[in-house]
Amino acid sequence: MEHAGAEPYSNPNSVKPVWPPVAVPGQPNAHALPSPEEPPTVMPDPAPVSEGEQVLTELREQIRRYVVLPSEEALTAVTLWVAATHLQTAWQHAPRLAVVGPAKRCGKSRLLDVIAETVHDPLITVNASAAAVFRSITDTPPTLLVDEADTLFSSVKVAEKNEEMRGLLNAGHQRNRPTLRVSGPNHEVAKFPTFAMAALAGIGDLPDTIMDRSIVIRMRRRRPGEKVAEFRTFRDTPALHALRDRLAAWLAPLHAEAMELTPVMPVEDRAADTWQPLVCVADLAGGQWPDLARTACRVMAKHEAEHDQDSSSLGIRLLADIRRAFATDGNPPAIRTSRLLTLLNEDDETPWPEHTANGLTPRGLQILLKEYGISSATRRFHGGVQAKGFTRLQLADSWARYCPESTPDSTTGA
């Protein structure tokens, strides 16, 4: 029985708890007070993705779905070019999109099919006359899409026939370059606008004046294992049209802002004029697109500059091959044009058999040699035959200047 005032019974072997608890070295402190709960780390919200950045990204992936482009830079360029067509009236220059490849089945027409469903007001033409095209261009221009453009310039004769079309495509690169025509019963001079963005697809390079005004996409055949989705008009165009409408809705309110943009460009001169609309669209979208656009501009413009340099050496190649033709023929003092062309076109290791459909022609020979001040003239050859030809003497100066023969180094031993 417990007496009043007595301490309650306790086990002498038990340990009374100490308060406040004291930490014992090496022992877990079971009686420690819980520390105040630390506030959770708050991660900043990711930057919101603009409608422009999002629609460009989705368009890029749709293009990638159907076509294998030669590089990521080319894919960026095509995406931005399509978007830029929806602000044509804001630009000072209308860049061409030259979709070229060395042979058939490189995806050129497929790419044209895809972008036709996403550009502003597409006007698709194959072998259209220049008159029909410039009468289709208004102050609110369509986007010209020219398939099989190589057929317009496939030979010197055909190119001369389509010189008017080439002139229209050149003039339409810059604003305020109308074409003049006499029309109506009173034969009055009328101005027709030419300014419009245009995509041209074909085998081989287009004329230099067009390529110089173009974003050039050099297509290649797909390798085994490179797969793309089949493109079916009725099934696949609704999604592309939805992107087209989103592009138009996004860019329409930005027209005035786009007109005032003067973006920093990584290139100069005509390349800057041609790429500026694409870079402007990228700057309007924001996000990763400004960097992507300038990288594509720098890389692709450099590639075309190097390609142009290689192409300009074609004349030098011809001079060297003519010298070899003289040697093959026994180094005569003069050689007939017909004989020279035969020797050049029979050499499968030179570009001349495929220079045109019929090989290198007298006209082509004349054009390539003209810049060196060399032309054929009527001469008297062996047997008293008069014919056009070239002499070693008239070629000697150009040979010495542009393709001198290598000589053994006298300081080295044999």
Number of C-alpha atoms within 10 A of each C-alpha: 3 8 7 7 6 7 8 9 7 9 8 7 6 7 8 9 9 8 7 9 12 12 12 8 7 6 7 9 12 10 13 11 9 7 6 6 6 6 6 6 6 6 6 6 6 6 7 7 11 13 16 23 18 14 18 23 15 15 24 18 13 18 21 17 14 18 25 22 23 14 14 14 20 20 20 25 27 24 25 23 26 25 29 28 28 25 22 22 19 19 22 17 24 29 30 28 24 25 30 25 20 14 14 13 14 21 22 27 19 18 20 19 19 19 22 23 21 26 27 24 15 18 17 17 16 13 14 12 13 17 13 10 16 20 11 15 19 13 11 13 20 22 25 24 23 22 20 17 23 20 16 22 21 18 17 14 11 12 17 13 13 17 15 14 21 20 15 20 24 19 20 26 24 21 16 13 16 17 15 12 13 11 11 9 6 7 9 11 11 13 13 18 23 27 31 27 28 24 24 25 26 24 21 16 20 23 14 11 12 21 18 20 24 26 26 23 23 20 24 18 17 16 8 6 6 9 12 13 10 11 15 9 11 7 8 14 17 12 13 20 15 12 21 23 14 17 25 18 14 19 20 13 10 14 16 11 12 20 15 11 17 11 14 11 17 16 16 11 7 13 22 19 19 24 30 27 29 25 29 25 26 27 20 19 21 17 17 12 21 18 14 16 25 23 16 21 27 17 13 19 21 14 13 18 13 12 11 14 11 10 13 12 12 13 18 19 15 19 21 17 18 21 18 15 20 19 11 11 13 9 13 11 11 17 23 20 19 13 13 19 19 16 18 21 19 12 13 10 9 14 16 22 19 12 14 14 10 11 17 18 21 13 10 16 19 14 15 18 18 13 10 15 11 16 17 19 13 12 16 14 15 8 6 8 9 12 16 16 19 21 16 16 10 14 18 13 13 18 17 10 9 15 15 12 10 6 6 9 8 7 6 6 6 6
